[in-house]
């Protein structure tokens, strides 16, 4: 069936724009969680589903591997380059801001983890292409739960890899059409709206109860350091349940129609993900956030949230996606062998950089 027979499902462009806007809101809000209960509530609400949903959508649009098919090495090269470039940029900006931070090319806590995780997920699903989907999904959930008992942390992004693996696998084995049909059911929409409202209210009214789960929702912490007494596997299962229901709720509530300008902007979410955290660091460096605090409560909070949404929308413009798109096209023109050599050089350069820069 050609692409003319399969019209674009606008729902997913709308969802991607919404979730990337919330990711940016979360990045803006994170630096204010120690100053405002409202931002603590926003942070836990957004982080309980934004990363799982974005990972789910990435898996949903990953082409299924057929027997004898190899992974797309050009795509792997593209994500590796984006990840390493973003990592170095964030390191330089944080040093410019006066932070005493090191450069770990194979681990870390900032947004570049997504690019490396996608590479690992792609290779994982290719290696497991001959294993039954239910086995893969079951094992991925078990690994995500068991990982919490291991002291993995940010090294090689392994904790996040395992924790978010079930969402990528679930998306990979579903189809956009099937997800759209399910989310279009009236009972699913009603249940989704109800859960969204209830959970949103709980994040504000029962903040002190829910906020400690933040270290589980971020996917980068073992149970032993989570500030919850007796934190263990059933807390992870609770977070999995909340994230899964929130994903269904968001998909059910977002309309499947083309919204002028906004729907098209939903195709450029990768560029928003790439550019937004350096933007946050630049805003701090030039004292923009410091100028907002004297505005008083609640004006400074509204201004920060508005700035986050506006930043997400502006970074969705094609001009910001253009450099990434040109890079992808350039890599896509490389023959296979030069592409493999380039990957080897990139990894070797990352190893050398890791040794030279503490």
C-alpha positions in Angstrom: 0.0 0.0 0.0 1.4 3.4 -0.9 1.4 6.5 1.1 -1.5 7.9 -0.8 -3.7 5.1 0.5 -2.6 5.8 4.0 -3.3 9.4 4.9 -1.3 11.0 7.7 -2.7 10.6 11.1 -2.7 14.1 12.5 -3.3 12.9 16.1 0.4 11.9 16.5 1.7 15.3 15.2 -0.6 17.0 17.7 0.5 14.6 20.5 4.2 15.1 19.7 3.9 18.9 19.8 2.0 18.7 23.1 4.5 16.3 24.8 7.5 18.2 23.6 6.0 21.5 24.9 5.5 19.7 28.3 9.1 18.4 28.2 10.3 22.0 27.8 8.0 23.1 30.6 9.5 20.4 32.7 13.0 21.6 31.9 12.1 25.2 32.8 10.2 24.2 36.0 13.0 21.9 37.3 15.2 24.8 38.3 12.4 26.4 40.3 11.2 23.3 42.2 13.1 24.5 45.3 11.4 27.9 45.2 7.8 27.0 44.4 5.3 24.3 45.4 3.5 25.0 42.1 6.5 24.1 40.1 7.1 21.0 42.1 3.6 19.9 41.2 4.1 20.8 37.5 7.4 19.0 37.5 6.0 15.7 38.9 2.9 15.9 36.7 4.9 16.4 33.5 7.6 14.0 34.3 5.3 11.1 35.1 4.5 10.6 31.4 6.4 13.0 29.1 9.5 10.8 28.6 7.6 7.5 28.5 5.2 9.0 25.9 7.9 10.4 23.8 9.8 7.0 23.9 6.5 5.2 23.1 6.0 7.4 20.0 9.6 6.8 18.9 8.9 3.0 19.1 5.6 3.4 17.3 7.2 4.9 14.3 10.2 2.6 14.2 9.9 0.4 11.1 9.6 -3.3 12.0 12.7 -5.4 11.3 12.2 -8.2 8.8 14.2 -11.4 8.7 17.7 -10.7 7.3 17.3 -6.9 7.6 20.0 -4.9 9.3 19.4 -1.8 11.4 19.6 1.6 9.7 23.2 2.5 10.3 22.7 6.0 8.8 20.0 6.6 11.4 22.3 5.3 14.2 25.1 7.6 13.0 22.7 10.5 13.0 21.6 10.0 16.5 25.1 9.3 17.8 26.3 12.6 16.3 23.4 14.6 17.7 23.9 13.0 21.1 27.6 13.7 21.3 27.3 17.3 19.9 24.6 18.1 22.4 26.6 16.6 25.2 29.6 18.8 24.4 27.5 21.9 23.9 25.8 21.4 27.3 29.2 20.8 29.0 30.6 24.0 27.5 27.5 26.1 28.4 27.5 24.8 32.0 31.2 25.6 32.3 30.4 29.1 30.8 27.8 29.5 33.5 30.5 28.8 36.2 29.5 25.3 37.1 32.3 22.9 38.1 31.2 19.9 35.9 33.0 17.2 34.2 32.5 15.7 30.7 31.4 12.1 30.6 30.9 11.2 27.0 29.2 7.9 27.9 26.8 8.9 30.6 25.1 11.8 32.2 21.8 13.2 33.5 20.8 15.8 30.8 18.5 15.5 27.8 21.1 13.9 25.4 20.4 10.5 27.0 17.4 10.2 24.6 19.6 10.1 21.5 21.8 7.3 22.8 18.8 5.4 24.2 17.2 5.4 20.7 20.4 3.9 19.3 20.4 1.1 22.0 16.6 0.4 21.5 17.1 0.2 17.7 19.9 -2.4 18.1 18.0 -4.3 20.8 14.8 -4.7 18.7 17.0 -5.8 15.7 18.8 -8.4 17.8 15.4 -9.7 19.1 13.5 -9.6 15.8 13.0 -13.4 15.8 11.7 -13.6 19.4 8.0 -13.4 20.0 6.7 -10.0 20.9 5.0 -11.0 24.1 8.3 -12.5 25.4 10.1 -9.3 24.5 7.5 -7.1 26.2 7.4 -9.3 29.3 11.2 -9.4 29.6 11.5 -5.7 29.1 9.1 -5.0 32.0 11.0 -7.4 34.2 14.3 -5.8 33.3 12.8 -2.3 34.1 11.7 -3.5 37.5 14.9 -5.4 38.3 17.1 -2.6 37.2 16.0 -0.6 40.2 17.9 -3.0 42.5 21.2 -2.4 40.6 23.6 0.5 41.1 23.5 1.5 37.5 22.8 5.3 37.7 23.8 7.4 34.7 26.7 5.2 33.5 26.1 4.5 29.8 22.5 5.5 30.4 21.7 2.0 31.4 19.2 2.7 34.1 17.1 4.9 31.7 17.6 2.3 29.0 16.0 -0.5 31.1 13.3 1.6 32.8 11.9 3.1 29.5 12.5 0.0 27.4 8.9 -1.4 27.9 7.4 1.8 26.4 9.6 1.6 23.3 8.8 -2.1 22.9 5.0 -1.5 23.3 5.1 1.2 20.7 7.3 -0.9 18.3 4.8 -3.8 18.3 1.7 -1.6 17.9 0.7 0.4 14.8 -0.3 4.0 14.5 -3.7 3.0 13.0 -4.4 0.6 15.9 -3.5 3.1 18.5 -5.7 5.7 16.8 -8.7 3.3 16.7 -8.3 2.4 20.4 -7.9 6.0 21.5 -10.9 7.1 19.5 -13.3 4.9 21.6 -15.8 7.0 23.6 -15.3 5.0 26.8 -11.5 5.5 26.5 -11.9 9.2 25.9 -14.2 9.6 28.9 -11.9 7.5 31.2 -8.9 9.4 29.9 -10.4 12.8 30.7 -11.4 11.7 34.1 -8.0 10.3 35.0 -6.2 13.4 33.6 -8.3 15.6 35.8 -8.0 13.5 38.9 -4.2 13.0 38.6 -3.6 16.6 37.8 -5.5 17.6 41.0 -3.7 15.0 43.1 -0.3 16.4 41.9 -1.3 19.7 43.4 -3.4 18.7 46.4 -1.3 15.6 47.4 2.0 17.0 46.3 4.0 15.7 49.3 2.8 12.2 48.7 3.4 12.1 44.9 6.5 14.2 44.6 8.9 11.7 46.1 8.1 9.5 43.1 10.0 11.9 40.8 13.2 10.0 41.1 11.5 6.9 39.8 9.7 8.8 37.0 13.0 10.2 35.7 14.2 6.7 35.2 17.8 7.2 36.4 17.8 6.2 40.0 18.0 2.9 41.9 15.5 2.2 44.6 18.1 2.6 47.3 18.4 6.4 46.9 14.7 7.2 46.3 13.4 9.2 49.3 10.6 6.8 50.0 10.8 4.4 53.0 11.0 0.9 51.7 11.1 1.9 48.1 11.1 -1.3 46.0 9.7 -3.0 42.9 6.0 -2.2 43.6 6.8 1.5 43.5 8.2 1.0 40.1 5.1 -0.9 39.1 3.0 2.0 40.4 5.0 4.5 38.3 4.6 2.2 35.3 0.9 2.1 35.8 0.6 5.9 36.2 2.7 6.5 33.1 0.8 3.9 31.0 -2.6 5.3 31.9 -1.4 8.9 31.3 -0.2 7.9 27.9 -3.6 6.4 27.0 -5.3 9.5 28.4 -3.2 11.9 26.4 -3.7 9.9 23.2 -7.4 9.8 23.8 -7.8 13.5 24.6 -5.7 14.9 21.7 -7.9 15.4 18.6 -7.1 13.7 15.3 -7.5 16.7 13.1 -5.2 19.1 11.4 -4.7 22.3 13.5 -3.4 25.2 11.3 0.3 25.8 11.9 0.5 23.7 15.1 0.0 20.2 13.6 2.8 20.8 11.1 5.1 22.0 14.0 4.6 18.6 15.6 6.8 17.2 12.9 9.8 19.1 14.3 9.9 17.9 17.9 13.3 16.4 17.6 14.8 19.8 16.9 13.0 21.2 20.0 14.4 18.4 22.1 17.9 19.1 20.8 17.9 22.9 21.2 15.7 23.6 24.2 18.1 22.6 27.0 21.0 24.8 25.7 18.5 27.6 25.5 17.6 27.1 29.2 21.3 27.3 30.1 21.7 30.5 28.0 18.7 32.1 29.7 20.3 31.5 33.0 23.7 32.7 31.8 22.3 36.1 30.7 20.2 36.5 33.8 16.8 36.3 32.2 15.3 34.2 34.9 16.8 36.4 37.6 14.8 39.3 36.1 11.6 37.4 36.4 11.7 36.6 40.1 11.2 40.3 41.2 7.9 40.4 39.3 6.3 38.8 42.4 3.9 35.9 42.9 2.1 34.7 40.8 3.3 36.8 37.8 6.8 35.4 37.7 5.4 31.8 37.7 3.0 32.6 34.9 5.8 34.3 32.9 8.1 31.2 33.3 5.4 28.8 32.1 4.5 31.1 29.2 8.1 31.4 28.2 8.5 27.6 28.3 5.5 27.1 25.9 6.7 29.9 23.7 10.2 28.5 23.5 8.8 25.1 22.5 6.7 26.7 19.7 9.5 28.9 18.4 12.0 26.0 18.4 9.4 24.0 16.3 9.8 26.4 13.4 11.5 24.9 10.4 14.6 27.1 10.6 15.6 25.3 13.8 14.9 21.9 12.3 16.8 22.7 9.1 20.4 22.1 10.4 19.3 18.7 11.8 17.5 17.8 8.6 20.5 18.8 6.5 22.8 16.7 8.7 20.5 13.7 8.3 20.4 14.1 4.5 24.2 14.4 4.4 24.6 11.2 6.5 22.0 9.4 4.4 24.1 10.0 1.2 27.1 8.2 2.7 27.9 4.6 1.4 27.7 1.9 4.0 31.4 1.4 4.6 32.2 5.1 5.1 29.2 5.4 7.4 30.6 2.5 9.6 34.1 4.1 9.6 32.5 7.4 10.6 30.8 5.7 13.6 34.1 4.1 14.6 35.9 7.5 14.4 33.1 9.2 16.4 33.2 6.5 19.2 37.1 6.6 19.2 36.9 10.4 19.5 34.5 10.2 22.4 36.7 7.8 24.2 39.8 10.0 23.8 37.8 13.1 24.9 36.6 11.2 28.0 40.3 10.5 28.8 41.5 14.0 28.2 38.8 16.1 29.8 38.0 15.2 33.4 
